[in-house]
């Protein structure tokens, strides 16, 4: 999040329309990009058996909607 907010602050093109969001704050824009699943973010977990599980942020967002959990 911090890295994306910094990119936006340095002039990177936002993936959403800041005008529709109602703010040009890079942190708010980065948060909204994450909430919408627009950032290709992957969590890698190492299991006790040594295997790795990759979980995409989009998958977590879908699960949070199914279980009515706000992220």
PASEBA-1860 file (N, C-alpha, C; in nm, 3 decimals):
! residues 71
1> XXXXXXXX> 0.082/-0.117/0.000/0.000/0.000/0.000/0.087/0.125/0.000 ~ 0.184/0.127/0.089/0.269/0.245/0.099/0.346/0.267/-0.031 ~ 0.392/0.158/-0.090/0.467/0.169/-0.216/0.377/0.223/-0.327 ~ 0.252/0.175/-0.331/0.160/0.224/-0.435/0.124/0.370/-0.412 ~ 0.102/0.408/-0.287/0.072/0.548/-0.255/0.188/0.638/-0.295 ~ 0.308/0.590/-0.273/0.426/0.668/-0.312/0.434/0.681/-0.464 ~ 0.406/0.573/-0.535/0.406/0.578/-0.681/0.306/0.684/-0.729 ~ 0.188/0.685/-0.670/0.086/0.782/-0.708/0.132/0.924/-0.676
9> XXXXXXXX> 0.195/0.942/-0.561/0.244/1.074/-0.522/0.353/1.124/-0.616 ~ 0.426/1.029/-0.675/0.536/1.064/-0.767/0.486/1.080/-0.911 ~ 0.354/1.065/-0.933/0.299/1.090/-1.065/0.250/0.969/-1.142 ~ 0.249/0.851/-1.080/0.200/0.732/-1.149/0.051/0.748/-1.180 ~ 0.008/0.687/-1.287/-0.132/0.694/-1.329/-0.219/0.611/-1.234 ~ -0.322/0.669/-1.174/-0.411/0.590/-1.088/-0.495/0.493/-1.171 ~ -0.531/0.381/-1.110/-0.612/0.280/-1.178/-0.762/0.308/-1.163 ~ -0.796/0.410/-1.086/-0.934/0.454/-1.070/-0.940/0.604/-1.097
17> XXXXXXXX> -1.058/0.656/-1.114/-1.076/0.799/-1.138/-1.082/0.873/-1.004 ~ -0.979/0.950/-0.970/-0.979/1.021/-0.842/-1.095/1.120/-0.828 ~ -1.139/1.172/-0.940/-1.251/1.267/-0.937/-1.378/1.198/-0.889 ~ -1.403/1.077/-0.937/-1.520/1.001/-0.893/-1.506/0.959/-0.747 ~ -1.383/0.936/-0.704/-1.357/0.900/-0.565/-1.376/1.020/-0.473 ~ -1.355/1.138/-0.529/-1.374/1.260/-0.452/-1.250/1.308/-0.379 ~ -1.135/1.253/-0.414/-1.010/1.293/-0.351/-0.892/1.262/-0.443 ~ -0.788/1.340/-0.426/-0.664/1.315/-0.500/-0.555/1.269/-0.405
25> XXXXXXXX> -0.593/1.234/-0.282/-0.499/1.185/-0.182/-0.445/1.049/-0.226 ~ -0.312/1.036/-0.241/-0.256/0.910/-0.291/-0.285/0.791/-0.200 ~ -0.293/0.813/-0.069/-0.322/0.701/0.022/-0.465/0.654/0.002 ~ -0.559/0.746/-0.008/-0.699/0.709/-0.030/-0.716/0.638/-0.163 ~ -0.647/0.685/-0.265/-0.655/0.622/-0.397/-0.597/0.481/-0.391 ~ -0.482/0.464/-0.328/-0.420/0.332/-0.316/-0.511/0.237/-0.238 ~ -0.573/0.284/-0.131/-0.666/0.201/-0.055/-0.783/0.155/-0.141 ~ -0.838/0.245/-0.218/-0.951/0.211/-0.304/-0.909/0.113/-0.414
33> XXXXXXXX> -0.789/0.130/-0.468/-0.739/0.036/-0.569/-0.728/-0.104/-0.509 ~ -0.683/-0.112/-0.385/-0.673/-0.242/-0.317/-0.811/-0.299/-0.292 ~ -0.904/-0.217/-0.240/-1.040/-0.264/-0.213/-1.109/-0.318/-0.338 ~ -1.080/-0.258/-0.451/-1.141/-0.302/-0.577/-1.066/-0.419/-0.641 ~ -0.954/-0.459/-0.582/-0.879/-0.573/-0.634/-0.801/-0.541/-0.761 ~ -0.765/-0.416/-0.779/-0.695/-0.374/-0.900/-0.544/-0.392/-0.892 ~ -0.493/-0.412/-0.772/-0.349/-0.428/-0.752/-0.316/-0.578/-0.757 ~ -0.221/-0.620/-0.840/-0.186/-0.762/-0.847/-0.104/-0.804/-0.725
41> XXXXXXXX> -0.171/-0.819/-0.612/-0.108/-0.847/-0.484/-0.126/-0.994/-0.451 ~ -0.017/-1.062/-0.414/-0.022/-1.205/-0.382/0.044/-1.228/-0.246 ~ -0.026/-1.301/-0.159/0.029/-1.339/-0.030/0.084/-1.480/-0.045 ~ 0.208/-1.503/0.001/0.269/-1.635/-0.006/0.286/-1.686/0.137 ~ 0.220/-1.799/0.166/0.230/-1.859/0.299/0.309/-1.988/0.288 ~ 0.396/-2.011/0.383/0.471/-2.136/0.390/0.404/-2.225/0.493 ~ 0.363/-2.342/0.450/0.297/-2.438/0.538/0.400/-2.516/0.619 ~ 0.358/-2.580/0.729/0.453/-2.658/0.810/0.527/-2.767/0.733
49> XXXXXXXX> 0.465/-2.818/0.626/0.530/-2.923/0.547/0.628/-2.865/0.444 ~ 0.644/-2.733/0.443/0.740/-2.669/0.353/0.681/-2.622/0.220 ~ 0.558/-2.662/0.192/0.494/-2.618/0.067/0.450/-2.473/0.081 ~ 0.437/-2.408/-0.034/0.396/-2.268/-0.037/0.256/-2.258/-0.098 ~ 0.177/-2.171/-0.039/0.043/-2.144/-0.089/0.039/-1.998/-0.131 ~ -0.004/-1.974/-0.253/-0.015/-1.837/-0.304/-0.163/-1.798/-0.306 ~ -0.193/-1.687/-0.241/-0.332/-1.640/-0.233/-0.337/-1.501/-0.294 ~ -0.419/-1.487/-0.399/-0.433/-1.357/-0.464/-0.528/-1.270/-0.381
57> XXXXXXXX> -0.500/-1.142/-0.380/-0.583/-1.047/-0.308/-0.728/-1.053/-0.357 ~ -0.746/-1.069/-0.488/-0.881/-1.077/-0.543/-0.959/-1.194/-0.481 ~ -0.891/-1.307/-0.458/-0.956/-1.422/-0.396/-1.001/-1.389/-0.254 ~ -0.914/-1.320/-0.179/-0.950/-1.281/-0.043/-1.067/-1.183/-0.042 ~ -1.069/-1.092/-0.137/-1.179/-0.996/-0.144/-1.310/-1.066/-0.174 ~ -1.307/-1.167/-0.263/-1.429/-1.243/-0.293/-1.478/-1.317/-0.170 ~ -1.385/-1.379/-0.096/-1.422/-1.450/0.026/-1.480/-1.355/0.130 ~ -1.423/-1.237/0.142/-1.473/-1.141/0.240/-1.616/-1.100/0.206
65> XXXXXXX> -1.648/-1.090/0.077/-1.785/-1.056/0.036/-1.880/-1.172/0.067 ~ -1.835/-1.295/0.042/-1.919/-1.412/0.068/-1.954/-1.423/0.216 ~ -1.856/-1.393/0.301/-1.877/-1.407/0.445/-1.913/-1.275/0.512 ~ -1.938/-1.172/0.430/-1.979/-1.041/0.478/-1.878/-0.983/0.579 ~ -1.750/-0.993/0.544/-1.643/-0.939/0.627/-1.584/-0.821/0.552 ~ -1.572/-0.707/0.619/-1.517/-0.589/0.554/-1.366/-0.586/0.567 ~ -1.300/-0.569/0.453/-1.153/-0.558/0.451/-1.118/-0.415/0.425
END
